[in-house]
């Protein structure tokens, strides 16, 4: 039987991956690449951007797979992926507060997708 918590976390993750890859190229990647930063800095940050893309795609695929097949052997992996996504959301919230104070949650809204993925994965991992 399918684990809906984990499967939905995976689907939200795949949706988030698509937003990151396609919408992220418009804002902030393309504007960032036109700045006066040196090319090593630009290349490093662009590589980090695409490392995030790979991480989002891989973990979302794993969550979708684990949710579809609902096997207890993946419970620790799913829990750790869920924890990772919760920590990602806290990074966005913390950096947002540092830079934008009261407008943090609106200026860096990525946490809105990352936190539910993490929480759904964690909930689903304890229901195996």
Backbone as XML, in Angstrom:
<?xml version="1.0"?>
<chain id="A" units="angstrom">
  <residue number="1" name="UNK">
    <atom name="N" x="0.841" y="-1.195" z="0.000"/>
    <atom name="CA" x="0.000" y="0.000" z="0.000"/>
    <atom name="C" x="0.879" y="1.249" z="0.000"/>
  </residue>
  <residue number="2" name="UNK">
    <atom name="N" x="0.442" y="2.258" z="-0.655"/>
    <atom name="CA" x="1.196" y="3.498" z="-0.788"/>
    <atom name="C" x="1.225" y="4.268" z="0.538"/>
  </residue>
  <residue number="3" name="UNK">
    <atom name="N" x="2.374" y="4.905" z="0.809"/>
    <atom name="CA" x="2.474" y="5.815" z="1.946"/>
    <atom name="C" x="2.232" y="7.216" z="1.387"/>
  </residue>
  <residue number="4" name="UNK">
    <atom name="N" x="1.022" y="7.711" z="1.589"/>
    <atom name="CA" x="0.618" y="8.985" z="0.974"/>
    <atom name="C" x="1.422" y="10.163" z="1.490"/>
  </residue>
  <residue number="5" name="UNK">
    <atom name="N" x="1.806" y="10.141" z="2.754"/>
    <atom name="CA" x="2.598" y="11.238" z="3.322"/>
    <atom name="C" x="3.891" y="11.424" z="2.525"/>
  </residue>
  <residue number="6" name="UNK">
    <atom name="N" x="4.602" y="10.325" z="2.348"/>
    <atom name="CA" x="5.895" y="10.373" z="1.660"/>
    <atom name="C" x="5.712" y="10.632" z="0.170"/>
  </residue>
  <residue number="7" name="UNK">
    <atom name="N" x="4.711" y="9.994" z="-0.416"/>
    <atom name="CA" x="4.466" y="10.177" z="-1.845"/>
    <atom name="C" x="4.140" y="11.637" z="-2.154"/>
  </residue>
  <residue number="8" name="UNK">
    <atom name="N" x="3.301" y="12.265" z="-1.344"/>
    <atom name="CA" x="2.958" y="13.680" z="-1.553"/>
    <atom name="C" x="4.188" y="14.558" z="-1.333"/>
  </residue>
  <residue number="9" name="UNK">
    <atom name="N" x="5.014" y="14.216" z="-0.340"/>
    <atom name="CA" x="6.265" y="14.958" z="-0.137"/>
    <atom name="C" x="7.119" y="14.897" z="-1.399"/>
  </residue>
  <residue number="10" name="UNK">
    <atom name="N" x="7.188" y="13.722" z="-2.006"/>
    <atom name="CA" x="7.956" y="13.563" z="-3.234"/>
    <atom name="C" x="7.389" y="14.372" z="-4.383"/>
  </residue>
  <residue number="11" name="UNK">
    <atom name="N" x="6.070" y="14.381" z="-4.509"/>
    <atom name="CA" x="5.444" y="15.159" z="-5.587"/>
    <atom name="C" x="5.666" y="16.656" z="-5.402"/>
  </residue>
  <residue number="12" name="UNK">
    <atom name="N" x="5.538" y="17.128" z="-4.166"/>
    <atom name="CA" x="5.817" y="18.541" z="-3.898"/>
    <atom name="C" x="7.285" y="18.835" z="-4.203"/>
  </residue>
  <residue number="13" name="UNK">
    <atom name="N" x="8.147" y="17.884" z="-3.875"/>
    <atom name="CA" x="9.568" y="18.040" z="-4.173"/>
    <atom name="C" x="9.848" y="18.128" z="-5.668"/>
  </residue>
  <residue number="14" name="UNK">
    <atom name="N" x="9.171" y="17.297" z="-6.453"/>
    <atom name="CA" x="9.348" y="17.358" z="-7.910"/>
    <atom name="C" x="8.842" y="18.684" z="-8.469"/>
  </residue>
  <residue number="15" name="UNK">
    <atom name="N" x="7.730" y="19.166" z="-7.919"/>
    <atom name="CA" x="7.200" y="20.480" z="-8.308"/>
    <atom name="C" x="8.213" y="21.575" z="-7.952"/>
  </residue>
  <residue number="16" name="UNK">
    <atom name="N" x="8.767" y="21.487" z="-6.765"/>
    <atom name="CA" x="9.771" y="22.458" z="-6.311"/>
    <atom name="C" x="11.008" y="22.414" z="-7.203"/>
  </residue>
  <residue number="17" name="UNK">
    <atom name="N" x="11.395" y="21.213" z="-7.602"/>
    <atom name="CA" x="12.547" y="21.054" z="-8.492"/>
    <atom name="C" x="12.300" y="21.771" z="-9.818"/>
  </residue>
  <residue number="18" name="UNK">
    <atom name="N" x="11.120" y="21.596" z="-10.365"/>
    <atom name="CA" x="10.786" y="22.257" z="-11.637"/>
    <atom name="C" x="10.823" y="23.773" z="-11.488"/>
  </residue>
  <residue number="19" name="UNK">
    <atom name="N" x="10.266" y="24.278" z="-10.402"/>
    <atom name="CA" x="10.316" y="25.726" z="-10.157"/>
    <atom name="C" x="11.768" y="26.183" z="-10.061"/>
  </residue>
  <residue number="20" name="UNK">
    <atom name="N" x="12.560" y="25.450" z="-9.307"/>
    <atom name="CA" x="13.963" y="25.816" z="-9.115"/>
    <atom name="C" x="14.711" y="25.852" z="-10.449"/>
  </residue>
  <residue number="21" name="UNK">
    <atom name="N" x="14.528" y="24.820" z="-11.243"/>
    <atom name="CA" x="15.288" y="24.715" z="-12.497"/>
    <atom name="C" x="14.826" y="25.749" z="-13.519"/>
  </residue>
  <residue number="22" name="UNK">
    <atom name="N" x="13.518" y="25.887" z="-13.705"/>
    <atom name="CA" x="13.021" y="26.738" z="-14.784"/>
    <atom name="C" x="12.809" y="28.193" z="-14.348"/>
  </residue>
  <residue number="23" name="UNK">
    <atom name="N" x="12.056" y="28.424" z="-13.290"/>
    <atom name="CA" x="11.820" y="29.803" z="-12.845"/>
    <atom name="C" x="13.087" y="30.407" z="-12.247"/>
  </residue>
  <residue number="24" name="UNK">
    <atom name="N" x="13.899" y="29.578" z="-11.615"/>
    <atom name="CA" x="15.133" y="30.075" z="-11.015"/>
    <atom name="C" x="16.123" y="30.604" z="-12.034"/>
  </residue>
  <residue number="25" name="UNK">
    <atom name="N" x="16.040" y="30.132" z="-13.265"/>
    <atom name="CA" x="16.928" y="30.642" z="-14.305"/>
    <atom name="C" x="16.581" y="32.079" z="-14.663"/>
  </residue>
  <residue number="26" name="UNK">
    <atom name="N" x="15.309" y="32.429" z="-14.499"/>
    <atom name="CA" x="14.872" y="33.797" z="-14.809"/>
    <atom name="C" x="15.246" y="34.732" z="-13.671"/>
  </residue>
  <residue number="27" name="UNK">
    <atom name="N" x="14.949" y="34.321" z="-12.482"/>
    <atom name="CA" x="15.223" y="35.124" z="-11.278"/>
    <atom name="C" x="15.556" y="34.141" z="-10.174"/>
  </residue>
  <residue number="28" name="UNK">
    <atom name="N" x="16.713" y="34.081" z="-9.679"/>
    <atom name="CA" x="17.799" y="35.046" z="-9.639"/>
    <atom name="C" x="19.011" y="34.737" z="-10.512"/>
  </residue>
  <residue number="29" name="UNK">
    <atom name="N" x="19.066" y="33.606" z="-11.221"/>
    <atom name="CA" x="20.312" y="33.206" z="-11.883"/>
    <atom name="C" x="20.742" y="34.158" z="-12.991"/>
  </residue>
  <residue number="30" name="UNK">
    <atom name="N" x="19.889" y="34.430" z="-13.965"/>
    <atom name="CA" x="20.304" y="35.300" z="-15.087"/>
    <atom name="C" x="20.735" y="36.686" z="-14.612"/>
  </residue>
  <residue number="31" name="UNK">
    <atom name="N" x="19.961" y="37.352" z="-13.739"/>
    <atom name="CA" x="20.434" y="38.661" z="-13.255"/>
    <atom name="C" x="21.767" y="38.570" z="-12.505"/>
  </residue>
  <residue number="32" name="UNK">
    <atom name="N" x="21.942" y="37.497" z="-11.745"/>
    <atom name="CA" x="23.180" y="37.312" z="-11.000"/>
    <atom name="C" x="24.382" y="37.195" z="-11.944"/>
  </residue>
  <residue number="33" name="UNK">
    <atom name="N" x="24.196" y="36.500" z="-13.057"/>
    <atom name="CA" x="25.297" y="36.294" z="-13.993"/>
    <atom name="C" x="25.722" y="37.577" z="-14.705"/>
  </residue>
  <residue number="34" name="UNK">
    <atom name="N" x="24.887" y="38.613" z="-14.664"/>
    <atom name="CA" x="25.241" y="39.888" z="-15.307"/>
    <atom name="C" x="25.936" y="40.856" z="-14.353"/>
  </residue>
  <residue number="35" name="UNK">
    <atom name="N" x="26.153" y="40.437" z="-13.112"/>
    <atom name="CA" x="26.810" y="41.324" z="-12.145"/>
    <atom name="C" x="28.301" y="41.441" z="-12.440"/>
  </residue>
  <residue number="36" name="UNK">
    <atom name="N" x="28.961" y="42.308" z="-11.700"/>
    <atom name="CA" x="30.394" y="42.543" z="-11.885"/>
    <atom name="C" x="31.278" y="41.615" z="-11.061"/>
  </residue>
  <residue number="37" name="UNK">
    <atom name="N" x="30.713" y="40.600" z="-10.462"/>
    <atom name="CA" x="31.542" y="39.640" z="-9.733"/>
    <atom name="C" x="32.509" y="38.964" z="-10.705"/>
  </residue>
  <residue number="38" name="UNK">
    <atom name="N" x="33.644" y="38.531" z="-10.165"/>
    <atom name="CA" x="34.603" y="37.833" z="-11.023"/>
    <atom name="C" x="34.025" y="36.485" z="-11.470"/>
  </residue>
  <residue number="39" name="UNK">
    <atom name="N" x="34.557" y="35.953" z="-12.563"/>
    <atom name="CA" x="34.015" y="34.733" z="-13.153"/>
    <atom name="C" x="34.158" y="33.506" z="-12.258"/>
  </residue>
  <residue number="40" name="UNK">
    <atom name="N" x="35.190" y="33.463" z="-11.440"/>
    <atom name="CA" x="35.338" y="32.323" z="-10.527"/>
    <atom name="C" x="34.190" y="32.320" z="-9.517"/>
  </residue>
  <residue number="41" name="UNK">
    <atom name="N" x="33.845" y="33.474" z="-8.980"/>
    <atom name="CA" x="32.725" y="33.566" z="-8.039"/>
    <atom name="C" x="31.416" y="33.200" z="-8.719"/>
  </residue>
  <residue number="42" name="UNK">
    <atom name="N" x="31.197" y="33.720" z="-9.920"/>
    <atom name="CA" x="29.976" y="33.406" z="-10.666"/>
    <atom name="C" x="29.881" y="31.905" z="-10.958"/>
  </residue>
  <residue number="43" name="UNK">
    <atom name="N" x="30.973" y="31.328" z="-11.424"/>
    <atom name="CA" x="30.975" y="29.903" z="-11.765"/>
    <atom name="C" x="30.738" y="29.043" z="-10.527"/>
  </residue>
  <residue number="44" name="UNK">
    <atom name="N" x="31.348" y="29.427" z="-9.409"/>
    <atom name="CA" x="31.173" y="28.665" z="-8.173"/>
    <atom name="C" x="29.730" y="28.723" z="-7.704"/>
  </residue>
  <residue number="45" name="UNK">
    <atom name="N" x="29.142" y="29.910" z="-7.693"/>
    <atom name="CA" x="27.757" y="30.037" z="-7.244"/>
    <atom name="C" x="26.783" y="29.375" z="-8.217"/>
  </residue>
  <residue number="46" name="UNK">
    <atom name="N" x="27.077" y="29.417" z="-9.515"/>
    <atom name="CA" x="26.230" y="28.733" z="-10.491"/>
    <atom name="C" x="26.324" y="27.216" z="-10.307"/>
  </residue>
  <residue number="47" name="UNK">
    <atom name="N" x="27.527" y="26.726" z="-10.027"/>
    <atom name="CA" x="27.682" y="25.293" z="-9.741"/>
    <atom name="C" x="26.889" y="24.909" z="-8.496"/>
  </residue>
  <residue number="48" name="UNK">
    <atom name="N" x="26.935" y="25.744" z="-7.461"/>
    <atom name="CA" x="26.144" y="25.481" z="-6.244"/>
    <atom name="C" x="24.653" y="25.466" z="-6.566"/>
  </residue>
  <residue number="49" name="UNK">
    <atom name="N" x="24.218" y="26.365" z="-7.428"/>
    <atom name="CA" x="22.807" y="26.394" z="-7.839"/>
    <atom name="C" x="22.413" y="25.057" z="-8.453"/>
  </residue>
  <residue number="50" name="UNK">
    <atom name="N" x="23.258" y="24.550" z="-9.328"/>
    <atom name="CA" x="22.930" y="23.299" z="-10.009"/>
    <atom name="C" x="23.134" y="22.079" z="-9.114"/>
  </residue>
  <residue number="51" name="UNK">
    <atom name="N" x="23.996" y="22.172" z="-8.127"/>
    <atom name="CA" x="24.096" y="21.110" z="-7.118"/>
    <atom name="C" x="22.783" y="21.018" z="-6.355"/>
  </residue>
  <residue number="52" name="UNK">
    <atom name="N" x="22.190" y="22.155" z="-6.048"/>
    <atom name="CA" x="20.871" y="22.169" z="-5.408"/>
    <atom name="C" x="19.839" y="21.522" z="-6.324"/>
  </residue>
  <residue number="53" name="UNK">
    <atom name="N" x="19.903" y="21.818" z="-7.624"/>
    <atom name="CA" x="18.976" y="21.202" z="-8.581"/>
    <atom name="C" x="19.089" y="19.683" z="-8.542"/>
  </residue>
  <residue number="54" name="UNK">
    <atom name="N" x="20.306" y="19.175" z="-8.551"/>
    <atom name="CA" x="20.542" y="17.731" z="-8.508"/>
    <atom name="C" x="20.033" y="17.153" z="-7.195"/>
  </residue>
  <residue number="55" name="UNK">
    <atom name="N" x="20.291" y="17.843" z="-6.095"/>
    <atom name="CA" x="19.836" y="17.372" z="-4.785"/>
    <atom name="C" x="18.313" y="17.340" z="-4.713"/>
  </residue>
  <residue number="56" name="UNK">
    <atom name="N" x="17.667" y="18.402" z="-5.179"/>
    <atom name="CA" x="16.206" y="18.433" z="-5.184"/>
    <atom name="C" x="15.625" y="17.298" z="-6.022"/>
  </residue>
  <residue number="57" name="UNK">
    <atom name="N" x="16.167" y="17.101" z="-7.218"/>
    <atom name="CA" x="15.651" y="16.069" z="-8.104"/>
    <atom name="C" x="15.867" y="14.670" z="-7.525"/>
  </residue>
  <residue number="58" name="UNK">
    <atom name="N" x="17.057" y="14.418" z="-7.018"/>
    <atom name="CA" x="17.378" y="13.098" z="-6.475"/>
    <atom name="C" x="16.540" y="12.769" z="-5.240"/>
  </residue>
  <residue number="59" name="UNK">
    <atom name="N" x="16.491" y="13.698" z="-4.290"/>
    <atom name="CA" x="15.742" y="13.421" z="-3.062"/>
    <atom name="C" x="14.244" y="13.349" z="-3.325"/>
  </residue>
  <residue number="60" name="UNK">
    <atom name="N" x="13.749" y="14.168" z="-4.230"/>
    <atom name="CA" x="12.322" y="14.115" z="-4.566"/>
    <atom name="C" x="11.975" y="12.797" z="-5.250"/>
  </residue>
  <residue number="61" name="UNK">
    <atom name="N" x="12.852" y="12.341" z="-6.131"/>
    <atom name="CA" x="12.646" y="11.044" z="-6.762"/>
    <atom name="C" x="12.660" y="9.911" z="-5.751"/>
  </residue>
  <residue number="62" name="UNK">
    <atom name="N" x="13.589" y="9.980" z="-4.805"/>
    <atom name="CA" x="13.648" y="8.960" z="-3.758"/>
    <atom name="C" x="12.391" y="8.969" z="-2.889"/>
  </residue>
  <residue number="63" name="UNK">
    <atom name="N" x="11.912" y="10.153" z="-2.524"/>
    <atom name="CA" x="10.690" y="10.241" z="-1.727"/>
    <atom name="C" x="9.492" y="9.694" z="-2.492"/>
  </residue>
  <residue number="64" name="UNK">
    <atom name="N" x="9.381" y="10.047" z="-3.751"/>
    <atom name="CA" x="8.270" y="9.561" z="-4.568"/>
    <atom name="C" x="8.319" y="8.032" z="-4.657"/>
  </residue>
  <residue number="65" name="UNK">
    <atom name="N" x="9.485" y="7.486" z="-4.903"/>
    <atom name="CA" x="9.674" y="6.038" z="-4.987"/>
    <atom name="C" x="9.319" y="5.363" z="-3.663"/>
  </residue>
  <residue number="66" name="UNK">
    <atom name="N" x="9.879" y="5.892" z="-2.563"/>
    <atom name="CA" x="9.635" y="5.288" z="-1.251"/>
    <atom name="C" x="8.160" y="5.381" z="-0.863"/>
  </residue>
  <residue number="67" name="UNK">
    <atom name="N" x="7.514" y="6.478" z="-1.217"/>
    <atom name="CA" x="6.091" y="6.619" z="-0.913"/>
    <atom name="C" x="5.233" y="5.683" z="-1.740"/>
  </residue>
  <residue number="68" name="UNK">
    <atom name="N" x="5.598" y="5.508" z="-2.997"/>
    <atom name="CA" x="4.823" y="4.640" z="-3.888"/>
    <atom name="C" x="4.878" y="3.186" z="-3.431"/>
  </residue>
  <residue number="69" name="UNK">
    <atom name="N" x="6.100" y="2.730" z="-3.079"/>
    <atom name="CA" x="6.273" y="1.328" z="-2.713"/>
    <atom name="C" x="6.118" y="1.054" z="-1.228"/>
  </residue>
  <residue number="70" name="UNK">
    <atom name="N" x="6.151" y="2.094" z="-0.396"/>
    <atom name="CA" x="5.883" y="1.986" z="1.038"/>
    <atom name="C" x="6.586" y="0.801" z="1.699"/>
  </residue>
  <residue number="71" name="UNK">
    <atom name="N" x="7.899" y="0.770" z="1.580"/>
    <atom name="CA" x="8.646" y="-0.289" z="2.251"/>
    <atom name="C" x="9.400" y="0.291" z="3.440"/>
  </residue>
  <residue number="72" name="UNK">
    <atom name="N" x="9.323" y="-0.398" z="4.555"/>
    <atom name="CA" x="9.917" y="0.081" z="5.802"/>
    <atom name="C" x="11.436" y="0.196" z="5.716"/>
  </residue>
  <residue number="73" name="UNK">
    <atom name="N" x="12.052" y="-0.477" z="4.764"/>
    <atom name="CA" x="13.510" y="-0.412" z="4.663"/>
    <atom name="C" x="14.007" y="0.997" z="4.340"/>
  </residue>
  <residue number="74" name="UNK">
    <atom name="N" x="13.134" y="1.865" z="3.858"/>
    <atom name="CA" x="13.525" y="3.228" z="3.519"/>
    <atom name="C" x="13.200" y="4.240" z="4.623"/>
  </residue>
  <residue number="75" name="UNK">
    <atom name="N" x="12.701" y="3.786" z="5.739"/>
    <atom name="CA" x="12.216" y="4.735" z="6.752"/>
    <atom name="C" x="13.309" y="5.676" z="7.261"/>
  </residue>
  <residue number="76" name="UNK">
    <atom name="N" x="14.506" y="5.165" z="7.519"/>
    <atom name="CA" x="15.582" y="6.040" z="8.012"/>
    <atom name="C" x="16.016" y="7.025" z="6.927"/>
  </residue>
  <residue number="77" name="UNK">
    <atom name="N" x="16.139" y="6.558" z="5.687"/>
    <atom name="CA" x="16.498" y="7.442" z="4.576"/>
    <atom name="C" x="15.459" y="8.553" z="4.411"/>
  </residue>
  <residue number="78" name="UNK">
    <atom name="N" x="14.193" y="8.184" z="4.444"/>
    <atom name="CA" x="13.115" y="9.170" z="4.306"/>
    <atom name="C" x="13.144" y="10.151" z="5.468"/>
  </residue>
  <residue number="79" name="UNK">
    <atom name="N" x="13.359" y="9.656" z="6.670"/>
    <atom name="CA" x="13.434" y="10.537" z="7.837"/>
    <atom name="C" x="14.572" y="11.547" z="7.661"/>
  </residue>
  <residue number="80" name="UNK">
    <atom name="N" x="15.743" y="11.076" z="7.226"/>
    <atom name="CA" x="16.896" y="11.969" z="7.068"/>
    <atom name="C" x="16.669" y="12.994" z="5.958"/>
  </residue>
  <residue number="81" name="UNK">
    <atom name="N" x="16.036" y="12.573" z="4.869"/>
    <atom name="CA" x="15.702" y="13.525" z="3.801"/>
    <atom name="C" x="14.720" y="14.566" z="4.341"/>
  </residue>
  <residue number="82" name="UNK">
    <atom name="N" x="13.735" y="14.115" z="5.109"/>
    <atom name="CA" x="12.780" y="15.047" z="5.717"/>
    <atom name="C" x="13.465" y="16.043" z="6.632"/>
  </residue>
  <residue number="83" name="UNK">
    <atom name="N" x="14.381" y="15.550" z="7.440"/>
    <atom name="CA" x="15.140" y="16.431" z="8.333"/>
    <atom name="C" x="15.953" y="17.441" z="7.529"/>
  </residue>
  <residue number="84" name="UNK">
    <atom name="N" x="16.566" y="16.982" z="6.452"/>
    <atom name="CA" x="17.345" y="17.863" z="5.578"/>
    <atom name="C" x="16.474" y="18.996" z="5.029"/>
  </residue>
  <residue number="85" name="UNK">
    <atom name="N" x="15.281" y="18.675" z="4.561"/>
    <atom name="CA" x="14.382" y="19.701" z="4.026"/>
    <atom name="C" x="13.926" y="20.672" z="5.119"/>
  </residue>
  <residue number="86" name="UNK">
    <atom name="N" x="13.674" y="20.180" z="6.314"/>
    <atom name="CA" x="13.319" y="21.083" z="7.421"/>
    <atom name="C" x="14.474" y="22.031" z="7.724"/>
  </residue>
  <residue number="87" name="UNK">
    <atom name="N" x="15.693" y="21.501" z="7.704"/>
    <atom name="CA" x="16.863" y="22.351" z="7.936"/>
    <atom name="C" x="17.053" y="23.364" z="6.812"/>
  </residue>
  <residue number="88" name="UNK">
    <atom name="N" x="16.806" y="22.949" z="5.566"/>
    <atom name="CA" x="16.861" y="23.896" z="4.444"/>
    <atom name="C" x="15.895" y="25.059" z="4.676"/>
  </residue>
  <residue number="89" name="UNK">
    <atom name="N" x="14.687" y="24.734" z="5.124"/>
    <atom name="CA" x="13.700" y="25.798" z="5.346"/>
    <atom name="C" x="14.162" y="26.737" z="6.462"/>
  </residue>
  <residue number="90" name="UNK">
    <atom name="N" x="14.778" y="26.184" z="7.502"/>
    <atom name="CA" x="15.287" y="27.034" z="8.583"/>
    <atom name="C" x="16.414" y="27.945" z="8.095"/>
  </residue>
  <residue number="91" name="UNK">
    <atom name="N" x="17.226" y="27.457" z="7.163"/>
    <atom name="CA" x="18.284" y="28.296" z="6.581"/>
    <atom name="C" x="17.657" y="29.496" z="5.869"/>
  </residue>
  <residue number="92" name="UNK">
    <atom name="N" x="16.623" y="29.245" z="5.064"/>
    <atom name="CA" x="15.962" y="30.357" z="4.361"/>
    <atom name="C" x="15.309" y="31.320" z="5.343"/>
  </residue>
  <residue number="93" name="UNK">
    <atom name="N" x="14.687" y="30.803" z="6.368"/>
    <atom name="CA" x="14.051" y="31.671" z="7.371"/>
    <atom name="C" x="15.113" y="32.498" z="8.099"/>
  </residue>
  <residue number="94" name="UNK">
    <atom name="N" x="16.190" y="31.844" z="8.523"/>
    <atom name="CA" x="17.248" y="32.549" z="9.257"/>
    <atom name="C" x="17.939" y="33.614" z="8.417"/>
  </residue>
  <residue number="95" name="UNK">
    <atom name="N" x="18.295" y="33.270" z="7.202"/>
    <atom name="CA" x="18.945" y="34.249" z="6.319"/>
    <atom name="C" x="17.970" y="35.361" z="5.958"/>
  </residue>
  <residue number="96" name="UNK">
    <atom name="N" x="16.715" y="34.997" z="5.766"/>
    <atom name="CA" x="15.697" y="36.008" z="5.482"/>
    <atom name="C" x="15.558" y="37.008" z="6.610"/>
  </residue>
  <residue number="97" name="UNK">
    <atom name="N" x="15.534" y="36.513" z="7.830"/>
    <atom name="CA" x="15.434" y="37.402" z="8.990"/>
    <atom name="C" x="16.665" y="38.300" z="9.071"/>
  </residue>
  <residue number="98" name="UNK">
    <atom name="N" x="17.834" y="37.736" z="8.828"/>
    <atom name="CA" x="19.073" y="38.514" z="8.879"/>
    <atom name="C" x="19.052" y="39.669" z="7.876"/>
  </residue>
  <residue number="99" name="UNK">
    <atom name="N" x="18.622" y="39.387" z="6.652"/>
    <atom name="CA" x="18.658" y="40.398" z="5.601"/>
    <atom name="C" x="17.405" y="41.270" z="5.543"/>
  </residue>
  <residue number="100" name="UNK">
    <atom name="N" x="16.236" y="40.706" z="5.847"/>
    <atom name="CA" x="14.988" y="41.410" z="5.573"/>
    <atom name="C" x="14.099" y="41.648" z="6.796"/>
  </residue>
  <residue number="101" name="UNK">
    <atom name="N" x="14.552" y="41.255" z="7.965"/>
    <atom name="CA" x="13.811" y="41.453" z="9.224"/>
    <atom name="C" x="12.368" y="40.951" z="9.119"/>
  </residue>
  <residue number="102" name="UNK">
    <atom name="N" x="11.400" y="41.834" z="9.283"/>
    <atom name="CA" x="9.985" y="41.438" z="9.342"/>
    <atom name="C" x="9.464" y="40.903" z="8.006"/>
  </residue>
  <residue number="103" name="UNK">
    <atom name="N" x="10.099" y="41.256" z="6.907"/>
    <atom name="CA" x="9.635" y="40.806" z="5.592"/>
    <atom name="C" x="10.327" y="39.518" z="5.145"/>
  </residue>
  <residue number="104" name="UNK">
    <atom name="N" x="11.029" y="38.867" z="6.054"/>
    <atom name="CA" x="11.843" y="37.701" z="5.724"/>
    <atom name="C" x="11.048" y="36.599" z="5.036"/>
  </residue>
  <residue number="105" name="UNK">
    <atom name="N" x="9.888" y="36.277" z="5.561"/>
    <atom name="CA" x="9.127" y="35.144" z="5.044"/>
    <atom name="C" x="8.556" y="35.405" z="3.656"/>
  </residue>
  <residue number="106" name="UNK">
    <atom name="N" x="8.442" y="36.681" z="3.292"/>
    <atom name="CA" x="7.934" y="37.026" z="1.967"/>
    <atom name="C" x="9.075" y="37.210" z="0.955"/>
  </residue>
  <residue number="107" name="UNK">
    <atom name="N" x="10.197" y="37.714" z="1.410"/>
    <atom name="CA" x="11.329" y="37.969" z="0.507"/>
    <atom name="C" x="12.021" y="36.670" z="0.082"/>
  </residue>
  <residue number="108" name="UNK">
    <atom name="N" x="12.071" y="35.704" z="0.986"/>
    <atom name="CA" x="12.660" y="34.395" z="0.684"/>
    <atom name="C" x="11.606" y="33.320" z="0.981"/>
  </residue>
  <residue number="109" name="UNK">
    <atom name="N" x="10.648" y="33.143" z="0.084"/>
    <atom name="CA" x="9.519" y="32.236" z="0.361"/>
    <atom name="C" x="9.807" y="30.762" z="0.103"/>
  </residue>
  <residue number="110" name="UNK">
    <atom name="N" x="11.035" y="30.398" z="-0.197"/>
    <atom name="CA" x="11.351" y="29.007" z="-0.508"/>
    <atom name="C" x="10.971" y="28.054" z="0.620"/>
  </residue>
  <residue number="111" name="UNK">
    <atom name="N" x="11.001" y="28.531" z="1.841"/>
    <atom name="CA" x="10.661" y="27.705" z="2.987"/>
    <atom name="C" x="9.231" y="27.164" z="2.898"/>
  </residue>
  <residue number="112" name="UNK">
    <atom name="N" x="8.358" y="27.881" z="2.162"/>
    <atom name="CA" x="6.950" y="27.478" z="2.051"/>
    <atom name="C" x="6.829" y="26.112" z="1.370"/>
  </residue>
  <residue number="113" name="UNK">
    <atom name="N" x="7.718" y="25.786" z="0.464"/>
    <atom name="CA" x="7.707" y="24.476" z="-0.187"/>
    <atom name="C" x="8.629" y="23.483" z="0.526"/>
  </residue>
  <residue number="114" name="UNK">
    <atom name="N" x="9.744" y="23.949" z="1.040"/>
    <atom name="CA" x="10.707" y="23.048" z="1.664"/>
    <atom name="C" x="10.195" y="22.461" z="2.981"/>
  </residue>
  <residue number="115" name="UNK">
    <atom name="N" x="9.574" y="23.271" z="3.810"/>
    <atom name="CA" x="9.106" y="22.793" z="5.109"/>
    <atom name="C" x="8.030" y="21.710" z="4.993"/>
  </residue>
  <residue number="116" name="UNK">
    <atom name="N" x="7.013" y="21.870" z="4.152"/>
    <atom name="CA" x="6.027" y="20.787" z="4.028"/>
    <atom name="C" x="6.640" y="19.476" z="3.513"/>
  </residue>
  <residue number="117" name="UNK">
    <atom name="N" x="7.588" y="19.570" z="2.600"/>
    <atom name="CA" x="8.251" y="18.352" z="2.116"/>
    <atom name="C" x="8.904" y="17.644" z="3.300"/>
  </residue>
  <residue number="118" name="UNK">
    <atom name="N" x="9.643" y="18.398" z="4.086"/>
    <atom name="CA" x="10.326" y="17.818" z="5.240"/>
    <atom name="C" x="9.367" y="17.229" z="6.256"/>
  </residue>
  <residue number="119" name="UNK">
    <atom name="N" x="8.345" y="17.982" z="6.600"/>
    <atom name="CA" x="7.397" y="17.497" z="7.612"/>
    <atom name="C" x="6.623" y="16.276" z="7.137"/>
  </residue>
  <residue number="120" name="UNK">
    <atom name="N" x="6.176" y="16.290" z="5.881"/>
    <atom name="CA" x="5.451" y="15.132" z="5.335"/>
    <atom name="C" x="6.340" y="13.899" z="5.298"/>
  </residue>
  <residue number="121" name="UNK">
    <atom name="N" x="7.601" y="14.073" z="4.924"/>
    <atom name="CA" x="8.529" y="12.950" z="4.892"/>
    <atom name="C" x="8.760" y="12.385" z="6.287"/>
  </residue>
  <residue number="122" name="UNK">
    <atom name="N" x="8.942" y="13.257" z="7.257"/>
    <atom name="CA" x="9.162" y="12.796" z="8.635"/>
    <atom name="C" x="7.922" y="12.082" z="9.158"/>
  </residue>
  <residue number="123" name="UNK">
    <atom name="N" x="6.765" y="12.655" z="8.959"/>
    <atom name="CA" x="5.522" y="12.006" z="9.409"/>
    <atom name="C" x="5.380" y="10.638" z="8.735"/>
  </residue>
  <residue number="124" name="UNK">
    <atom name="N" x="5.605" y="10.600" z="7.427"/>
    <atom name="CA" x="5.490" y="9.337" z="6.718"/>
    <atom name="C" x="6.520" y="8.305" z="7.148"/>
  </residue>
  <residue number="125" name="UNK">
    <atom name="N" x="7.703" y="8.756" z="7.531"/>
    <atom name="CA" x="8.756" y="7.823" z="7.917"/>
    <atom name="C" x="8.443" y="7.114" z="9.233"/>
  </residue>
  <residue number="126" name="UNK">
    <atom name="N" x="7.696" y="7.762" z="10.104"/>
    <atom name="CA" x="7.335" y="7.111" z="11.370"/>
    <atom name="C" x="6.074" y="6.262" z="11.226"/>
  </residue>
  <residue number="127" name="UNK">
    <atom name="N" x="5.407" y="6.347" z="10.086"/>
    <atom name="CA" x="4.199" y="5.562" z="9.831"/>
    <atom name="C" x="4.484" y="4.279" z="9.055"/>
  </residue>
  <residue number="128" name="UNK">
    <atom name="N" x="5.755" y="4.030" z="8.700"/>
    <atom name="CA" x="6.098" y="2.816" z="7.957"/>
    <atom name="C" x="5.700" y="1.593" z="8.750"/>
  </residue>
</chain>
